[in-house]
Amino acid sequence: MKLPFAARALAVAMLATAATFSVSSFAADAPAKPKVALVMKSLANEFFLTMEDGAKKYQGEHAGDFDLIANGIKDESDTSAQIQIVEQMIVAHVDALVIAPADSKALVPVLKKAMDKGIKVVNIDNRLDPDVLKSKSLTIPFVGPDNRKGARQVGEYLAGTLAKGDQVGIIEGVPTTTNAQQRTAGFKDAMDTAGMKIVSTQSGNWEIDKGNAVAAAMLNEYPDLKALLAGNDSMALGAVSAVRAAGKAGKVKVVGYDDINAIKPMLKDGRVLATADQYAAQQAVFGIQAALSLVKGEPTKANADGVIETPVELVKAP
Protein backbone atom coordinates (compact mmCIF):
# COMPACT_ATOMS: atom_id res chain seq x y z
CA MET A 1 0.00 0.00 0.00
CA LYS A 2 1.38 3.35 -0.99
CA LEU A 3 1.34 5.92 1.82
CA PRO A 4 0.23 9.52 1.25
CA PHE A 5 3.04 12.02 0.88
CA ALA A 6 2.59 13.41 4.43
CA ALA A 7 2.71 9.92 5.91
CA ARG A 8 5.78 9.07 3.87
CA ALA A 9 7.52 12.25 5.09
CA LEU A 10 6.67 11.42 8.70
CA ALA A 11 8.04 7.88 8.31
CA VAL A 12 11.31 9.17 6.83
CA ALA A 13 11.68 11.66 9.68
CA MET A 14 11.06 8.94 12.27
CA LEU A 15 13.66 6.68 10.63
CA ALA A 16 16.18 9.52 10.56
CA THR A 17 15.55 10.24 14.23
CA ALA A 18 15.95 6.58 15.10
CA ALA A 19 19.19 6.40 13.14
CA THR A 20 20.51 9.50 14.84
CA PHE A 21 19.58 8.08 18.24
CA SER A 22 21.28 4.81 17.39
CA VAL A 23 24.52 6.52 16.33
CA SER A 24 24.49 8.84 19.35
CA SER A 25 23.88 5.94 21.71
CA PHE A 26 26.75 4.00 20.14
CA ALA A 27 29.06 7.01 20.52
CA ALA A 28 28.05 7.41 24.15
CA ASP A 29 28.72 3.73 24.82
CA ALA A 30 32.16 3.84 23.17
CA PRO A 31 34.84 3.77 25.89
CA ALA A 32 36.80 7.00 26.31
CA LYS A 33 40.57 6.90 26.10
CA PRO A 34 42.12 6.81 29.58
CA LYS A 35 43.79 10.00 30.75
CA VAL A 36 47.21 9.45 32.26
CA ALA A 37 48.93 12.20 34.28
CA LEU A 38 52.72 12.19 34.52
CA VAL A 39 53.86 14.22 37.52
CA MET A 40 57.60 14.81 37.73
CA LYS A 41 60.05 16.67 39.88
CA SER A 42 61.90 19.75 38.67
CA LEU A 43 61.75 20.34 34.92
CA ALA A 44 64.84 22.52 35.40
CA ASN A 45 66.66 19.19 35.74
CA GLU A 46 67.55 17.76 32.34
CA PHE A 47 66.82 14.25 33.63
CA PHE A 48 63.11 15.00 34.01
CA LEU A 49 62.92 16.79 30.67
CA THR A 50 64.26 13.57 29.15
CA MET A 51 61.60 11.66 31.05
CA GLU A 52 58.89 14.00 29.74
CA ASP A 53 60.18 13.76 26.16
CA GLY A 54 60.18 9.95 26.36
CA ALA A 55 56.62 9.91 27.66
CA LYS A 56 55.37 12.29 24.97
CA LYS A 57 57.06 10.31 22.24
CA TYR A 58 55.48 7.10 23.49
CA GLN A 59 52.04 8.73 23.68
CA GLY A 60 52.45 10.02 20.12
CA GLU A 61 53.14 6.47 18.97
CA HIS A 62 50.06 5.21 20.87
CA ALA A 63 47.74 8.20 20.49
CA GLY A 64 44.71 5.97 20.08
CA ASP A 65 45.33 4.22 23.39
CA PHE A 66 45.56 7.04 25.93
CA ASP A 67 45.86 10.79 26.49
CA LEU A 68 48.79 12.24 28.44
CA ILE A 69 49.01 15.22 30.77
CA ALA A 70 52.60 16.00 31.79
CA ASN A 71 53.46 18.26 34.73
CA GLY A 72 56.52 19.14 36.81
CA ILE A 73 57.58 21.47 39.58
CA LYS A 74 60.13 24.29 39.42
CA ASP A 75 62.33 23.35 42.37
CA GLU A 76 63.35 19.83 43.36
CA SER A 77 62.29 20.35 46.98
CA ASP A 78 58.98 22.14 46.37
CA THR A 79 56.85 19.36 47.76
CA SER A 80 53.80 21.56 48.33
CA ALA A 81 53.71 22.52 44.63
CA GLN A 82 53.78 18.88 43.62
CA ILE A 83 50.96 18.09 46.05
CA GLN A 84 48.94 20.88 44.40
CA ILE A 85 49.54 19.32 40.98
CA VAL A 86 48.23 15.98 42.22
CA GLU A 87 45.18 17.76 43.64
CA GLN A 88 44.58 19.34 40.22
CA MET A 89 44.83 15.95 38.53
CA ILE A 90 42.21 14.57 40.93
CA VAL A 91 39.87 17.43 39.98
CA ALA A 92 40.64 16.75 36.30
CA HIS A 93 39.38 13.16 36.79
CA VAL A 94 42.44 11.49 35.32
CA ASP A 95 42.30 7.70 35.19
CA ALA A 96 45.89 7.12 36.22
CA LEU A 97 48.72 9.05 37.81
CA VAL A 98 52.42 8.27 37.31
CA ILE A 99 54.54 10.20 39.80
CA ALA A 100 58.20 10.82 40.61
CA PRO A 101 57.63 12.16 44.14
CA ALA A 102 59.66 15.09 45.45
CA ASP A 103 59.40 13.56 48.93
CA SER A 104 59.05 9.86 49.73
CA LYS A 105 56.69 10.42 52.65
CA ALA A 106 54.90 13.76 52.19
CA LEU A 107 53.20 12.76 48.92
CA VAL A 108 51.56 9.63 50.34
CA PRO A 109 48.42 11.28 51.84
CA VAL A 110 47.42 13.06 48.60
CA LEU A 111 48.11 9.90 46.59
CA LYS A 112 45.78 8.04 48.96
CA LYS A 113 43.18 10.69 48.22
CA ALA A 114 43.65 10.05 44.49
CA MET A 115 43.33 6.30 44.94
CA ASP A 116 40.20 6.75 47.05
CA LYS A 117 38.73 8.53 44.00
CA GLY A 118 39.47 5.47 41.87
CA ILE A 119 42.65 6.83 40.24
CA LYS A 120 45.36 4.24 39.59
CA VAL A 121 48.77 5.32 40.88
CA VAL A 122 52.24 4.22 39.80
CA ASN A 123 55.44 5.44 41.47
CA ILE A 124 58.57 6.07 39.36
CA ASP A 125 62.16 7.29 39.92
CA ASN A 126 62.03 7.94 43.69
CA ARG A 127 60.38 5.20 45.70
CA LEU A 128 57.65 6.07 48.18
CA ASP A 129 58.42 5.05 51.75
CA PRO A 130 57.20 1.43 52.20
CA ASP A 131 56.42 1.92 55.89
CA VAL A 132 54.29 5.01 55.24
CA LEU A 133 52.44 3.19 52.46
CA LYS A 134 51.82 0.27 54.80
CA SER A 135 50.49 2.60 57.50
CA LYS A 136 47.93 3.89 54.96
CA SER A 137 47.13 0.34 53.73
CA LEU A 138 48.31 1.33 50.23
CA THR A 139 49.95 -0.78 47.54
CA ILE A 140 51.60 1.29 44.81
CA PRO A 141 53.94 -0.34 42.28
CA PHE A 142 57.38 1.22 41.89
CA VAL A 143 59.11 1.54 38.52
CA GLY A 144 62.79 2.41 38.69
CA PRO A 145 66.37 1.23 39.08
CA ASP A 146 68.29 -0.08 42.07
CA ASN A 147 69.84 3.27 43.02
CA ARG A 148 72.14 1.76 45.62
CA LYS A 149 73.59 -0.67 43.09
CA GLY A 150 74.11 2.09 40.51
CA ALA A 151 75.85 4.40 42.97
CA ARG A 152 77.99 1.55 44.24
CA GLN A 153 79.18 0.86 40.67
CA VAL A 154 80.15 4.51 40.25
CA GLY A 155 81.88 4.55 43.63
CA GLU A 156 83.80 1.34 42.91
CA TYR A 157 85.11 2.77 39.65
CA LEU A 158 86.22 5.95 41.45
CA ALA A 159 87.88 3.92 44.21
CA GLY A 160 90.01 2.18 41.62
CA THR A 161 91.66 5.53 40.83
CA LEU A 162 92.31 6.50 44.47
CA ALA A 163 94.61 5.29 47.24
CA LYS A 164 93.40 3.70 50.46
CA GLY A 165 92.79 6.35 53.11
CA ASP A 166 92.12 9.18 50.62
CA GLN A 167 89.58 11.76 51.77
CA VAL A 168 86.30 12.02 49.85
CA GLY A 169 83.07 14.00 50.22
CA ILE A 170 79.52 13.03 49.30
CA ILE A 171 77.03 15.57 47.94
CA GLU A 172 73.61 13.94 48.32
CA GLY A 173 70.19 14.86 47.00
CA VAL A 174 67.15 15.87 49.03
CA PRO A 175 67.66 13.75 52.17
CA THR A 176 63.94 12.95 52.56
CA THR A 177 63.90 11.10 49.24
CA THR A 178 64.54 7.37 49.03
CA ASN A 179 66.69 7.59 45.92
CA ALA A 180 69.00 10.15 47.58
CA GLN A 181 69.34 7.88 50.59
CA GLN A 182 70.03 4.84 48.42
CA ARG A 183 72.63 6.57 46.29
CA THR A 184 74.43 7.86 49.35
CA ALA A 185 74.35 4.34 50.79
CA GLY A 186 75.78 2.96 47.53
CA PHE A 187 78.60 5.51 47.53
CA LYS A 188 79.37 4.68 51.16
CA ASP A 189 79.37 0.95 50.41
CA ALA A 190 82.04 1.46 47.78
CA MET A 191 84.14 3.92 49.80
CA ASP A 192 84.04 1.83 52.99
CA THR A 193 84.99 -1.35 51.12
CA ALA A 194 87.92 0.42 49.46
CA GLY A 195 89.09 2.01 52.71
CA MET A 196 88.47 5.63 51.78
CA LYS A 197 87.80 8.26 54.42
CA ILE A 198 84.43 9.99 54.01
CA VAL A 199 85.02 13.38 55.64
CA SER A 200 81.62 14.96 54.90
CA THR A 201 78.14 14.15 53.58
CA GLN A 202 75.94 17.17 52.82
CA SER A 203 72.80 17.80 50.79
CA GLY A 204 72.97 19.68 47.51
CA ASN A 205 69.18 19.38 47.02
CA TRP A 206 69.74 17.87 43.53
CA GLU A 207 70.55 21.40 42.23
CA ILE A 208 73.57 22.88 40.41
CA ASP A 209 73.93 26.00 42.58
CA LYS A 210 73.49 24.19 45.87
CA GLY A 211 75.85 21.44 44.73
CA ASN A 212 78.40 24.11 43.86
CA ALA A 213 78.10 25.78 47.28
CA VAL A 214 78.42 22.47 49.15
CA ALA A 215 81.42 21.40 47.06
CA ALA A 216 83.14 24.76 47.58
CA ALA A 217 82.65 24.52 51.35
CA MET A 218 84.05 20.99 51.44
CA LEU A 219 87.08 21.93 49.37
CA ASN A 220 87.78 24.84 51.69
CA GLU A 221 87.35 22.82 54.89
CA TYR A 222 89.24 19.75 53.67
CA PRO A 223 92.24 20.86 51.60
CA ASP A 224 93.39 17.23 51.15
CA LEU A 225 90.09 16.15 49.59
CA LYS A 226 90.64 13.82 46.63
CA ALA A 227 87.10 13.26 45.28
CA LEU A 228 83.50 14.46 45.33
CA LEU A 229 80.68 11.97 44.81
CA ALA A 230 77.51 13.74 43.66
CA GLY A 231 74.09 12.06 43.88
CA ASN A 232 73.07 13.44 40.49
CA ASP A 233 74.71 15.09 37.52
CA SER A 234 73.25 18.53 38.24
CA MET A 235 75.14 18.63 41.54
CA ALA A 236 78.19 17.18 39.77
CA LEU A 237 78.10 20.15 37.37
CA GLY A 238 78.19 22.45 40.38
CA ALA A 239 81.04 20.44 41.90
CA VAL A 240 83.12 20.70 38.71
CA SER A 241 82.78 24.50 38.82
CA ALA A 242 83.80 24.56 42.49
CA VAL A 243 86.86 22.40 41.79
CA ARG A 244 87.92 24.73 38.98
CA ALA A 245 87.35 27.85 41.12
CA ALA A 246 89.46 26.34 43.90
CA GLY A 247 92.33 25.80 41.45
CA LYS A 248 92.15 22.03 41.89
CA ALA A 249 91.15 20.88 38.42
CA GLY A 250 92.76 17.50 37.80
CA LYS A 251 93.50 17.09 41.52
CA VAL A 252 89.98 16.46 42.84
CA LYS A 253 87.90 13.90 40.98
CA VAL A 254 84.14 14.23 40.49
CA VAL A 255 81.51 11.56 39.82
CA GLY A 256 77.78 11.93 39.29
CA TYR A 257 74.61 10.00 38.51
CA ASP A 258 72.05 10.23 35.63
CA ASP A 259 74.19 10.63 32.48
CA ILE A 260 72.45 13.80 31.33
CA ASN A 261 73.62 15.42 28.10
CA ALA A 262 75.28 18.33 29.90
CA ILE A 263 77.70 15.94 31.63
CA LYS A 264 78.89 14.18 28.46
CA PRO A 265 81.53 16.78 27.40
CA MET A 266 82.91 16.64 30.96
CA LEU A 267 83.18 12.88 30.79
CA LYS A 268 84.99 13.22 27.50
CA ASP A 269 87.61 15.66 28.79
CA GLY A 270 87.95 14.08 32.23
CA ARG A 271 86.39 16.80 34.39
CA VAL A 272 83.91 14.10 35.46
CA LEU A 273 85.25 10.60 35.97
CA ALA A 274 82.00 8.59 35.86
CA THR A 275 78.22 8.67 36.16
CA ALA A 276 75.32 6.22 35.95
CA ASP A 277 72.70 5.99 33.22
CA GLN A 278 69.27 5.08 34.59
CA TYR A 279 67.37 5.60 31.33
CA ALA A 280 64.90 8.34 32.25
CA ALA A 281 62.71 7.98 29.16
CA GLN A 282 62.39 4.25 29.69
CA GLN A 283 61.29 4.74 33.30
CA ALA A 284 58.46 7.01 32.22
CA VAL A 285 57.28 4.59 29.52
CA PHE A 286 57.37 1.59 31.85
CA GLY A 287 55.43 3.64 34.40
CA ILE A 288 52.77 4.56 31.85
CA GLN A 289 52.49 0.95 30.69
CA ALA A 290 52.00 -0.22 34.27
CA ALA A 291 49.36 2.46 34.83
CA LEU A 292 47.42 1.44 31.73
CA SER A 293 47.52 -2.19 32.88
CA LEU A 294 46.00 -1.15 36.21
CA VAL A 295 43.29 0.87 34.43
CA LYS A 296 42.40 -2.23 32.40
CA GLY A 297 42.37 -4.40 35.51
CA GLU A 298 45.39 -6.34 34.28
CA PRO A 299 48.44 -7.34 36.36
CA THR A 300 51.62 -5.27 36.10
CA LYS A 301 55.10 -6.75 35.74
CA ALA A 302 55.95 -5.93 39.37
CA ASN A 303 57.80 -8.51 41.44
CA ALA A 304 56.74 -9.75 44.89
CA ASP A 305 58.02 -6.50 46.43
CA GLY A 306 55.91 -4.39 44.06
CA VAL A 307 58.94 -3.31 42.00
CA ILE A 308 59.37 -3.13 38.24
CA GLU A 309 63.15 -2.74 38.07
CA THR A 310 64.60 -0.71 35.22
CA PRO A 311 68.27 -0.82 34.17
CA VAL A 312 71.13 1.27 35.52
CA GLU A 313 74.63 1.17 34.02
CA LEU A 314 78.01 2.66 34.77
CA VAL A 315 79.17 5.31 32.28
CA LYS A 316 82.83 6.23 32.52
CA ALA A 317 85.22 8.65 30.91
CA PRO A 318 86.90 7.20 27.79
C-alpha positions as CSV (number, residue, x, y, z in Angstrom):
1,M,0.0,0.0,0.0
2,K,1.4,3.3,-1.0
3,L,1.3,5.9,1.8
4,P,0.2,9.5,1.2
5,F,3.0,12.0,0.9
6,A,2.6,13.4,4.4
7,A,2.7,9.9,5.9
8,R,5.8,9.1,3.9
9,A,7.5,12.3,5.1
10,L,6.7,11.4,8.7
11,A,8.0,7.9,8.3
12,V,11.3,9.2,6.8
13,A,11.7,11.7,9.7
14,M,11.1,8.9,12.3
15,L,13.7,6.7,10.6
16,A,16.2,9.5,10.6
17,T,15.5,10.2,14.2
18,A,16.0,6.6,15.1
19,A,19.2,6.4,13.1
20,T,20.5,9.5,14.8
21,F,19.6,8.1,18.2
22,S,21.3,4.8,17.4
23,V,24.5,6.5,16.3
24,S,24.5,8.8,19.4
25,S,23.9,5.9,21.7
26,F,26.7,4.0,20.1
27,A,29.1,7.0,20.5
28,A,28.0,7.4,24.2
29,D,28.7,3.7,24.8
30,A,32.2,3.8,23.2
31,P,34.8,3.8,25.9
32,A,36.8,7.0,26.3
33,K,40.6,6.9,26.1
34,P,42.1,6.8,29.6
35,K,43.8,10.0,30.8
36,V,47.2,9.4,32.3
37,A,48.9,12.2,34.3
38,L,52.7,12.2,34.5
39,V,53.9,14.2,37.5
40,M,57.6,14.8,37.7
41,K,60.0,16.7,39.9
42,S,61.9,19.8,38.7
43,L,61.8,20.3,34.9
44,A,64.8,22.5,35.4
45,N,66.7,19.2,35.7
46,E,67.5,17.8,32.3
47,F,66.8,14.3,33.6
48,F,63.1,15.0,34.0
49,L,62.9,16.8,30.7
50,T,64.3,13.6,29.2
51,M,61.6,11.7,31.1
52,E,58.9,14.0,29.7
53,D,60.2,13.8,26.2
54,G,60.2,10.0,26.4
55,A,56.6,9.9,27.7
56,K,55.4,12.3,25.0
57,K,57.1,10.3,22.2
58,Y,55.5,7.1,23.5
59,Q,52.0,8.7,23.7
60,G,52.5,10.0,20.1
61,E,53.1,6.5,19.0
62,H,50.1,5.2,20.9
63,A,47.7,8.2,20.5
64,G,44.7,6.0,20.1
65,D,45.3,4.2,23.4
66,F,45.6,7.0,25.9
67,D,45.9,10.8,26.5
68,L,48.8,12.2,28.4
69,I,49.0,15.2,30.8
70,A,52.6,16.0,31.8
71,N,53.5,18.3,34.7
72,G,56.5,19.1,36.8
73,I,57.6,21.5,39.6
74,K,60.1,24.3,39.4
75,D,62.3,23.3,42.4
76,E,63.4,19.8,43.4
77,S,62.3,20.4,47.0
78,D,59.0,22.1,46.4
79,T,56.8,19.4,47.8
80,S,53.8,21.6,48.3
81,A,53.7,22.5,44.6
82,Q,53.8,18.9,43.6
83,I,51.0,18.1,46.0
84,Q,48.9,20.9,44.4
85,I,49.5,19.3,41.0
86,V,48.2,16.0,42.2
87,E,45.2,17.8,43.6
88,Q,44.6,19.3,40.2
89,M,44.8,15.9,38.5
90,I,42.2,14.6,40.9
91,V,39.9,17.4,40.0
92,A,40.6,16.8,36.3
93,H,39.4,13.2,36.8
94,V,42.4,11.5,35.3
95,D,42.3,7.7,35.2
96,A,45.9,7.1,36.2
97,L,48.7,9.0,37.8
98,V,52.4,8.3,37.3
99,I,54.5,10.2,39.8
100,A,58.2,10.8,40.6
101,P,57.6,12.2,44.1
102,A,59.7,15.1,45.5
103,D,59.4,13.6,48.9
104,S,59.1,9.9,49.7
105,K,56.7,10.4,52.7
106,A,54.9,13.8,52.2
107,L,53.2,12.8,48.9
108,V,51.6,9.6,50.3
109,P,48.4,11.3,51.8
110,V,47.4,13.1,48.6
111,L,48.1,9.9,46.6
112,K,45.8,8.0,49.0
113,K,43.2,10.7,48.2
114,A,43.6,10.0,44.5
115,M,43.3,6.3,44.9
116,D,40.2,6.8,47.0
117,K,38.7,8.5,44.0
118,G,39.5,5.5,41.9
119,I,42.7,6.8,40.2
120,K,45.4,4.2,39.6
121,V,48.8,5.3,40.9
122,V,52.2,4.2,39.8
123,N,55.4,5.4,41.5
124,I,58.6,6.1,39.4
125,D,62.2,7.3,39.9
126,N,62.0,7.9,43.7
127,R,60.4,5.2,45.7
128,L,57.7,6.1,48.2
129,D,58.4,5.0,51.8
130,P,57.2,1.4,52.2
131,D,56.4,1.9,55.9
132,V,54.3,5.0,55.2
133,L,52.4,3.2,52.5
134,K,51.8,0.3,54.8
135,S,50.5,2.6,57.5
136,K,47.9,3.9,55.0
137,S,47.1,0.3,53.7
138,L,48.3,1.3,50.2
139,T,49.9,-0.8,47.5
140,I,51.6,1.3,44.8
141,P,53.9,-0.3,42.3
142,F,57.4,1.2,41.9
143,V,59.1,1.5,38.5
144,G,62.8,2.4,38.7
145,P,66.4,1.2,39.1
146,D,68.3,-0.1,42.1
147,N,69.8,3.3,43.0
148,R,72.1,1.8,45.6
149,K,73.6,-0.7,43.1
150,G,74.1,2.1,40.5
151,A,75.9,4.4,43.0
152,R,78.0,1.5,44.2
153,Q,79.2,0.9,40.7
154,V,80.1,4.5,40.3
155,G,81.9,4.5,43.6
156,E,83.8,1.3,42.9
157,Y,85.1,2.8,39.7
158,L,86.2,5.9,41.5
159,A,87.9,3.9,44.2
160,G,90.0,2.2,41.6
161,T,91.7,5.5,40.8
162,L,92.3,6.5,44.5
163,A,94.6,5.3,47.2
164,K,93.4,3.7,50.5
165,G,92.8,6.3,53.1
166,D,92.1,9.2,50.6
167,Q,89.6,11.8,51.8
168,V,86.3,12.0,49.9
169,G,83.1,14.0,50.2
170,I,79.5,13.0,49.3
171,I,77.0,15.6,47.9
172,E,73.6,13.9,48.3
173,G,70.2,14.9,47.0
174,V,67.1,15.9,49.0
175,P,67.7,13.7,52.2
176,T,63.9,12.9,52.6
177,T,63.9,11.1,49.2
178,T,64.5,7.4,49.0
179,N,66.7,7.6,45.9
180,A,69.0,10.1,47.6
181,Q,69.3,7.9,50.6
182,Q,70.0,4.8,48.4
183,R,72.6,6.6,46.3
184,T,74.4,7.9,49.4
185,A,74.3,4.3,50.8
186,G,75.8,3.0,47.5
187,F,78.6,5.5,47.5
188,K,79.4,4.7,51.2
189,D,79.4,0.9,50.4
190,A,82.0,1.5,47.8
191,M,84.1,3.9,49.8
192,D,84.0,1.8,53.0
193,T,85.0,-1.3,51.1
194,A,87.9,0.4,49.5
195,G,89.1,2.0,52.7
196,M,88.5,5.6,51.8
197,K,87.8,8.3,54.4
198,I,84.4,10.0,54.0
199,V,85.0,13.4,55.6
200,S,81.6,15.0,54.9
201,T,78.1,14.2,53.6
202,Q,75.9,17.2,52.8
203,S,72.8,17.8,50.8
204,G,73.0,19.7,47.5
205,N,69.2,19.4,47.0
206,W,69.7,17.9,43.5
207,E,70.6,21.4,42.2
208,I,73.6,22.9,40.4
209,D,73.9,26.0,42.6
210,K,73.5,24.2,45.9
211,G,75.9,21.4,44.7
212,N,78.4,24.1,43.9
213,A,78.1,25.8,47.3
214,V,78.4,22.5,49.1
215,A,81.4,21.4,47.1
216,A,83.1,24.8,47.6
217,A,82.6,24.5,51.3
218,M,84.0,21.0,51.4
219,L,87.1,21.9,49.4
220,N,87.8,24.8,51.7
221,E,87.4,22.8,54.9
222,Y,89.2,19.7,53.7
223,P,92.2,20.9,51.6
224,D,93.4,17.2,51.2
225,L,90.1,16.2,49.6
226,K,90.6,13.8,46.6
227,A,87.1,13.3,45.3
228,L,83.5,14.5,45.3
229,L,80.7,12.0,44.8
230,A,77.5,13.7,43.7
231,G,74.1,12.1,43.9
232,N,73.1,13.4,40.5
233,D,74.7,15.1,37.5
234,S,73.3,18.5,38.2
235,M,75.1,18.6,41.5
236,A,78.2,17.2,39.8
237,L,78.1,20.2,37.4
238,G,78.2,22.5,40.4
239,A,81.0,20.4,41.9
240,V,83.1,20.7,38.7
241,S,82.8,24.5,38.8
242,A,83.8,24.6,42.5
243,V,86.9,22.4,41.8
244,R,87.9,24.7,39.0
245,A,87.3,27.8,41.1
246,A,89.5,26.3,43.9
247,G,92.3,25.8,41.5
248,K,92.1,22.0,41.9
249,A,91.1,20.9,38.4
250,G,92.8,17.5,37.8
251,K,93.5,17.1,41.5
252,V,90.0,16.5,42.8
253,K,87.9,13.9,41.0
254,V,84.1,14.2,40.5
255,V,81.5,11.6,39.8
256,G,77.8,11.9,39.3
257,Y,74.6,10.0,38.5
258,D,72.1,10.2,35.6
259,D,74.2,10.6,32.5
260,I,72.4,13.8,31.3
261,N,73.6,15.4,28.1
262,A,75.3,18.3,29.9
263,I,77.7,15.9,31.6
264,K,78.9,14.2,28.5
265,P,81.5,16.8,27.4
266,M,82.9,16.6,31.0
267,L,83.2,12.9,30.8
268,K,85.0,13.2,27.5
269,D,87.6,15.7,28.8
270,G,88.0,14.1,32.2
271,R,86.4,16.8,34.4
272,V,83.9,14.1,35.5
273,L,85.2,10.6,36.0
274,A,82.0,8.6,35.9
275,T,78.2,8.7,36.2
276,A,75.3,6.2,35.9
277,D,72.7,6.0,33.2
278,Q,69.3,5.1,34.6
279,Y,67.4,5.6,31.3
280,A,64.9,8.3,32.3
281,A,62.7,8.0,29.2
282,Q,62.4,4.2,29.7
283,Q,61.3,4.7,33.3
284,A,58.5,7.0,32.2
285,V,57.3,4.6,29.5
286,F,57.4,1.6,31.9
287,G,55.4,3.6,34.4
288,I,52.8,4.6,31.8
289,Q,52.5,0.9,30.7
290,A,52.0,-0.2,34.3
291,A,49.4,2.5,34.8
292,L,47.4,1.4,31.7
293,S,47.5,-2.2,32.9
294,L,46.0,-1.1,36.2
295,V,43.3,0.9,34.4
296,K,42.4,-2.2,32.4
297,G,42.4,-4.4,35.5
298,E,45.4,-6.3,34.3
299,P,48.4,-7.3,36.4
300,T,51.6,-5.3,36.1
301,K,55.1,-6.8,35.7
302,A,55.9,-5.9,39.4
303,N,57.8,-8.5,41.4
304,A,56.7,-9.7,44.9
305,D,58.0,-6.5,46.4
306,G,55.9,-4.4,44.1
307,V,58.9,-3.3,42.0
308,I,59.4,-3.1,38.2
309,E,63.1,-2.7,38.1
310,T,64.6,-0.7,35.2
311,P,68.3,-0.8,34.2
312,V,71.1,1.3,35.5
313,E,74.6,1.2,34.0
314,L,78.0,2.7,34.8
315,V,79.2,5.3,32.3
316,K,82.8,6.2,32.5
317,A,85.2,8.7,30.9
318,P,86.9,7.2,27.8
